[in-house]
């Protein structure tokens, strides 16, 4: 038999839009040669919910309830970003105590989100014992969030100009017990995830995203930091209470002494960030000042102020997955003229391509999960003209953006 006959013939493997290895719907298409991925492509768009469209027909007080539901895991990230954008347009000065409470809730959300991701990653590797362990230890953070906000999910704690609930002295003991619990758990989590031979063999040098690729593709959050990109919105553009706290971006070389940008490094960053969040919450509890928790308690006065607001602003927050970005424009009406959301996964999805190409088909689930994708808070509509789907080029998108901006400026 000749060498040409022996050579494997490339073939196509579709995965999705629904698949046991995927948390949310997304369509993948892989060009394979044997077990090796030659080319990878994906098509999101199955979970678009028109939340921005609904928001531009509601006032910001009502929109806050929508932002809490953009993502089921990190709702406060979108709520905080949206509130900060509106507050800048309205020139609202948020009380300092409210800023500290916002930071505390955001860091508890980071703890539960990262531990949830760790469990999902273990499941994608077939290690369901570790999945159940991770989700069991996550419960303490969820219980504290429920104590502080009244809800385990969709906290409803943020409002334009501050927060809805204060942190009372009798809650401090429970909070400190939770923080001590995770501090004591740090060594255990690092051991079961990072010293396990199977996890090392499955994740080391798998799904590599180089420093240059991470910058070129504009990745954010743990995905970028695991590739050695030293960026964190809390550090680069301090907001809420973060300007008063000791904080620096977490990179894998802090634990490993090197950075490879693989799935293993992305595990390292998230586990270390759990410990960092514990420290940040402790700092907040030590430094939190007394005072009001909202700019204006009476909702009718806030609604009246919306009608006097003119301008545009951007709200940013370092969510568990990376930077969340909300753009708001107000033109003297009760509802925003424009509201655009850019979730962190939107910045990270393109990193799948270099991560997946060259890997084995069995690595697809863990590589896809390694960026902690959230399709519900990322999806955009698909363009269909005359029954045909189309792809917008960069030039077309730029032209349409300029035209829309000019319409808004009139």
N, C-alpha and C positions, 0 to 999 in steps of 0.2 A: 504494500500500500504506500502511495507517495505521500510526501509531507503535506502537499496541498489537500489531499483527501483527509488526512488526520486532523488538520486544522479545524478548530471549533467554529461553527457558523454562528454569528451574532443573532440574537433573538430578542424580542420585546417582552417585558414582564410588566403588566399594569398592577398597581396596588392602590386600592381605594376606589371611590371616595370613602367607603366605610370598610373598616378592616379591624380585626381584633387587636392589632399592634398600634392602632391610632386612637388617641383620645377623642379627636374631633375629625370631621370630614375634610379630607384633602386628597386630591388625585395625583398619584405619582406614576411616572412612566420611566422604566429603566431599559436601556440597551445593554444586554448581557453577553458576555463571552464565557461560557461555562458558568462558574459561580462568581465571576468577577464583573463588577459594574463598569461598563465603558462610558456611558453617558447617563445623566440623570436629569429629569425635568419634573416639574410639579405644577398643578393648577388648583389654587384655592378658589373660593367663591360660592361654596355650598351653604354658608351660614350667615349670609348678609341679612341684617335685621332692620336697616333703615333708621337706626337710632338718631343719627344726625338730622335726618329729615324731620323726625318727630320733635326733636329738641328745638328746632328753629320755629316751631309753632307753639312753644311753651315759654314761660318765664324762667329765669335761672333758678328760682327756688324749686320749681317743678323739675327742671333738668337735673338737679342734683340727684333725684331719685332714679333717673335714667342712667346717670354716670355710674352709680353704685352697681348697676346691673350689666355694664359693658363686659365685665369679666367676673366669673364666679369665684375666682381665687383671690384676685387682688383688686377688689372694688374700690377700696379707699384710695388707691393710686390714681384712678381716673377722676374720682370725686375731688381729691386734693388739687390735681392739676387744673381741672375746670374752675374750681373756686378761686384759685390763685389768679387765673386769667381774668375772671370777672372782677375780682378785687382790684386788680391793677387798672382796669378800664375805669372803674368807679372811684379810684384813688382812696380805697378803704385801707385803714391801718388796723391790721388784725391784732387783738390783744396778745401780749407776750405769753401769757399763760396758755392761751389757745394754741399758739404755735408749738409749745412744748407737748401739749396733749396730742396734737396732730403727729408729731414725730414719734411719740410713744406708740400710738396705734399703728403707724406705718411700719415701725420696726417689729412689732408683734406679728403683723401681716407677713413681713419678710421671713420671720422664723417659721410660721406654719406653712408658707408657700414653698420654701426651700426643702423642708422636711417632707412635704407632700411629693415634691419632685423626686427626692431621693428614693421614696417608695416606688414611684412609677418607674424610675430607672432600674431598680432592682427587679421589678416585674418584667420589664422588657428583656432582662438577662435571664429570666426564668428562675429567679431567686425569690419566690413568693414568701418565704419565711422572713426575709428582710423587709419585704413590702409591708407585712403585717406589723412587724416591730416598729418600722418608721411611722406608720399611721397611728399606732397606739401611742407613741411618745409625742406625737403632734397634738394629741387631744388637750394637753395642759394649756398650750397656747390658745387653742380654740375656746377653752373654758374661760380663760382670762379675757379674751376679746368679748365673749358674751357678757361677762361681769361688767366690763367697762362700757359697752355700747348697747347691750340688750339683745344682740344678735350674734350668731356664729358666722353667718354670711350676710352680705348686704348690710353693713354695720349701721348706716344711717347716722353716723357721728358728725360728719362734716357739714357745715352750712356756710353760705356766703357770709364772710365776716367773722368766722370763728368756728366753734364746735357746739353741739347740742347738749353734751353732758360733761360735767366736771369729773375729775378724779378725786375722790374723797379720801380722807385720812384712813378710814377703816378698810379701804381697798388695798392699801400699800402692803400689808402683810402678805396677802395672797399673791400680789405681783412679785414681791421679793422671793417668796417660796418658789414661784414658777421660774424665776431667773436662776435661783440656786440649783433647781432641778436640771436645767439645761447646761449650766456650768459643770455640774457633776457628770452629765451625760456626754460631754465633749469627747473625752478619751475613748469611750465605748463606741460612739458613732464613727470616729476616725479609724478605730481598729476594725470594726466589722465591714466598713466600706473600702478602706484603703489598704488593709493588710491581707484581705482575702485573695488567695491565689487565682481563683476563677475570675473575679472582677478585674484583677491586674491583667490577666491574659486576654480578657475580652475587651478591655478599655484602653490599655496602654498602646500608644501609636495607632489608635483607631479613630477615624473621623477627624483627622488633623486639619486645623485651620491655622495657617501661619499668621504671624504678626502683620505681614504685608497684606495678605488677603483680608484679614479682619479690618484693617484700615480702609482698604479699597472698597469693600462692600458696606462700609459704614455700620458695622455691627455695634451693639450696645450691651451694657450690663455684664453679667457673668460670662456670656459668650465672648465678648471682647476682652475682658480681663483675663480669661483663661488662655488667651493667645498673647498675653503680655502687654495689652493696651492699657495704659494707666489712665483710666477715665472713670468718673463717677460724678453725677450731677450734684450730689450732696456736698462734694468737695470742690468741684470746679465752679459751681454757681450756687453757693449756700443759700438756703431758704428755710422757712419755718425756724426751728431751733438749731439747725445743723451748724450754723456759723459759730455757735457757742460751744460746740462739742469737739472733742479730740477724735478725728476720723481721717482715714486715708484709704485709698483703693486697695482691695484685697487681690493679690496676684499669687499664682500657684508657687512661685519660687520662694515665697515666705515659708512654705512647709516642705517643699521638695528640693529646693536649692537650684531648680531649673524650670524652664517653661517649654513645653512641647506643643501646647495648643490642641491636645487630643481630648477624647471623652473623659479620660481619667482626670485631667487638669480641670475640666468643668465640674467634676464631682468635688474636687479639692476646694475650689473657690466657693461653692455654695455651702459646704460644710463649715468652712472658716467664717463665712459671712453670718451664719447662725450665731456663732460665738461673738462676732463683732456686734450684732444687733443686741445681744444680751448686755454687752458693755455700754452701748449707746443708751439703752433704756435706763440703766443704772445712773448714768450721767444726768439724764433728764430728770429723774426723780430727785437727785441731789440738788439740781440747779433750778428747778421749776419755781417761778415766782408766784406770789399771790396776785389776785386781781380778777378782772372780768374774763369771761370766756367767749364773749361775742361782741361784735361792734354795735349791733342793734338787735335787741330781743324781739321787738314788735315787727312781725312779718309785713303788715300794711305799710310801715315806713320804708322797709327794704324795697317793696314793690314800687313805691313812689319814687325811690331813688333810681331805680332802673330806667325810668322814663326820662331822666335827666342825663343819663350816661351817653357819652359820645367817644368813640375811639376804638382802638384794637389793642390786643395784648396776647401774650403767650404764657401759658402756665406749664411748668415742667416739674417732673418728679422722678427720682430714681426708684422705679418700681422693682419688685423682685426679679423681673426679667430684663430690666434695663430702662432707659429713659422713656417716659410717657410724655406726650406733647399735645397740648390742647390750644387751639387758636380760636379766639372769640372776638367778634366785632359787634359793637353796639351803636345804634344810630337813633337814640332818643325814643325807642319803643320799649315796651315791656319785655319783648322777646329778642334774642340776638338776631342780627341780620345774617351772620355767618358763624358757624361752629364746625370746626374740623378737628378730628381726632387722629393722632398717629400713635398707635400702640407700639410697644417695644418689639413684639414679634414681627411687625411689619418691616423693621430694620434688620432683623436677623434671618428671615426666611431664605434669602439668596445665598447665605453661607452654607446651606444644605448642599449646593452643587459641588463645590470643591471638597467638602467633607465626605460625600458619598462616592464620588468617582474614584475608582481604583480599589474600593473596598469589596468585601464579600457580601453576597445576598443576605446571609444570616446576620450581618451587622446593621442592616437597614433600621430595624426598630430602635436600637439604642442610639444610633447616630441621629436619627430624626428626633428622638426624645431629648437628646443632650442639650438642645437650645431651649428646652422648656417651651415649646410652641403653644400659643393660644390663638386658635383660628377664629373664635367668636369675636374677639376684640380686634381682629386684624382684617377680616374679610371686606372686600370692596365688590361692587357690582361688576358683572361681566357685560361687555358691550356687544350687543347683537344688532346688526343692521341687515334688513332684508333676509332674515333667517340665517345669517352667517355671523359667526363669532369673529372678532377682530382683535388684534394686538396693537395698542397705542405705542408709537415710537416716542423716544425722548423729545424729539422736536415737536411732535403733535401735542404732547402733554404740556410742554413749555408754552406753546402758542395758545392753547386753551386756557392755561393758568393766567397768562397776561391779559387775555380778553376778559376773563371773569373779574380780574382785579380792576380793570378799567371800568367795567360796568358798576362795580361796587363803589368806585371813587366818584362816580357822577353824582 
